[in-house]
Amino acid sequence: MSHAPRRAAGIAAALAAVLAVQTAAPGAQADDFYKDKEVRFIISAGVGGGYSAYGRALTRHIGRHIPGNPAFIVQNMPGGGGIRASNYLYAVAPKDGSVIGLVHTAVLFAPLYDMKGAKFDGTKFSFIGAMDQADGLCVAWHTSGVKTWEDLFSGKYIVGGTGSGSQMETMPRLLNNLFGTKIKIVSGYKGGNDVYLAMERGEVHGRCGGITTSIKSTRPDWFPEKKVVVPIQISLERSKDFPGVPAVGEFAKDERMRDILEFALAYQSMDRPIIAPPEIPAGRLALLRRAFEATMKDPEFLADAAKMKLTIDARGGESVAKTVARTYAKPKAIIEETATLMRPSKER
């Protein structure tokens, strides 16, 4: 018997739940709220990495697109691969638009994978926008001996991780459990920059689950000077940046494997998401969305981003909310199997 009608109903219900509180007309008092205010901006990673670079670039410019021109105060809040900051924004931060943040992209789906410590419903955040869309990849230091997809089956590839909910740990576990690779994870680093430093010191061989823009913005010499090798792209298809490197989608042997990959990689279309706590006033959310969209087109911001080697391929908040809702409404069997594949072995 076909489950299509039931699945369609589930998707429609999830979309309605997310959008009902996020698309209302702006309130009359929204424009007055930010006058003489400071807005605290939470970044779910440590200083020096790609998330911090994107967040700080945004906060230097978005204030002038908000009536009242509020000042933005940046606070880095690493922990759990973004889980700590997401929990804070969900349950602790004021729900008035005075605290917003940039969180790890994949962490918004951590509850679907039953990730330890994730105490939020990703569909209920107030989505302001996403700064980029990007494919993932694994990289290895040039002296590590790891050069190809086949080398990931040797047991010699050791990568750094920042917590069970981060792509740096969920993606290697997915590759190990779905394809049989033998990637080893050293957890406990505070952010992507710390993993890069560990690679330079020889503590780990690489990072698996990061994105191209993170390396380009924080280690701009690595790709041109061939300091790192890309053995595999964590994407369904090859990107224009690395046309000669295979994508994991090429090794999906059947529909089940492809369904799992499509679900697991849904986050890539909404990279560097900007969110606010649930239930902020609808007018204030609309104002923040307009400010975000204006900033993404601001010549000064774009020049700043280009100087920092940050790619910008933005999506609006309503579009991001729909992606999150659709992902949460995926068939239960696919969600549960993917969650099992991504969890640490001791939690499965």
CORPEQUI-V744522 format. One record per residue. OMEGA is omega in radians with two decimals (NA if undefined). Layout:
BEGIN
{{OMEGA} {OMEGA}}
END
This chain:
BEGIN
{{-3.11} {3.09} {-3.07} {-3.14} {-3.13} {3.13} {3.12} {3.13} {3.13} {3.12} {-3.14} {-3.14} {-3.14} {3.10} {-3.12} {-3.11} {-3.13} {-2.98} {-3.08} {-3.10} {-2.98} {-3.08} {3.13} {-3.12} {3.13} {3.09} {-3.05} {-3.06} {-3.03} {-3.04} {-3.10} {-2.97} {-2.97} {3.12} {3.14} {-3.14} {2.92} {3.10} {3.11} {-3.06} {-3.08} {3.04} {-2.99} {3.14} {3.13} {3.13} {2.99} {-3.14} {-3.10} {-3.14} {-3.14} {3.14} {3.13} {-3.10} {-3.12} {3.06} {-3.14} {-3.04} {3.08} {-3.00} {-2.98} {-3.09} {-3.10} {3.07} {3.12} {3.10} {-3.07} {3.09} {-3.12} {3.02} {3.12} {3.12} {-3.07} {3.05} {3.06} {-3.10} {-3.14} {3.08} {3.06} {-3.11} {3.13} {-3.09} {-3.12} {-3.12} {3.14} {3.07} {-3.14} {-3.12} {-3.09} {-2.93} {-3.02} {-3.07} {3.09} {-3.11} {-3.10} {-3.14} {3.13} {3.08} {3.06} {-3.12} {3.04} {-3.10} {3.06} {-3.02} {-3.03} {-3.07} {3.12} {-3.14} {-3.10} {3.13} {3.11} {-3.12} {-3.11} {3.13} {-3.11} {3.06} {-3.13} {-3.04} {-3.13} {3.01} {-3.04} {-3.10} {-3.02} {3.05} {3.05} {-3.02} {-3.11} {3.12} {3.04} {-2.98} {-3.03} {2.97} {-2.97} {3.04} {3.10} {3.11} {2.95} {3.07} {3.10} {3.10} {-2.96} {3.14} {-3.04} {-3.07} {3.12} {-3.06} {-3.02} {3.06} {-3.13} {-3.14} {-3.14} {3.10} {-3.04} {-3.06} {-3.09} {-3.09} {-3.11} {-3.09} {3.08} {3.13} {-3.08} {-3.14} {-3.00} {-3.10} {-3.07} {3.10} {-3.12} {3.09} {-3.14} {-3.10} {3.06} {3.11} {3.11} {3.13} {3.13} {-3.01} {-3.13} {-3.05} {-3.14} {3.05} {-3.09} {-3.14} {3.11} {-3.06} {2.98} {-3.06} {3.02} {3.10} {-3.05} {-3.11} {-3.12} {-3.14} {3.11} {3.07} {3.11} {3.10} {3.11} {3.07} {-3.14} {3.14} {-3.14} {3.11} {3.08} {3.14} {-3.03} {3.13} {-3.10} {-3.09} {3.07} {3.14} {-3.06} {-3.05} {3.13} {3.13} {-3.12} {-3.08} {-3.06} {3.10} {-2.99} {-3.13} {-3.01} {-3.12} {-3.12} {-3.10} {3.08} {3.07} {3.06} {3.09} {3.10} {-3.14} {-3.11} {3.01} {3.13} {-3.10} {3.14} {-3.13} {3.13} {3.12} {3.12} {-3.13} {-3.07} {-3.06} {-3.12} {-3.11} {-3.11} {3.04} {-3.10} {3.12} {3.14} {-3.07} {3.06} {-3.00} {-3.07} {-3.09} {3.12} {-3.11} {-3.14} {3.09} {3.14} {-3.14} {3.13} {3.11} {-3.07} {-3.06} {-3.14} {-3.10} {-3.01} {-3.14} {-3.11} {-3.06} {-3.10} {-3.09} {3.08} {-3.05} {3.01} {3.11} {3.07} {2.93} {3.00} {-3.10} {-3.05} {3.14} {3.14} {3.09} {3.11} {3.13} {-3.14} {3.09} {3.12} {3.14} {3.11} {-3.11} {3.10} {3.13} {-3.12} {3.11} {-3.07} {-3.12} {3.13} {3.09} {-3.11} {3.09} {3.10} {-3.14} {3.13} {3.12} {-3.14} {-3.11} {3.06} {3.06} {3.14} {3.08} {-2.87} {2.98} {3.14} {-3.08} {-3.14} {3.11} {3.11} {3.13} {3.13} {3.11} {3.13} {-3.13} {3.14} {-3.13} {3.11} {-3.11} {3.12} {3.13} {-3.05} {-3.10} {3.13} {3.12} {-3.06} {-3.14} {3.12} {3.12} {3.13} {-3.12} {-3.07} {-3.09} {3.01} {-3.05} {-3.12} {3.14} {-3.10} {NA}}
END
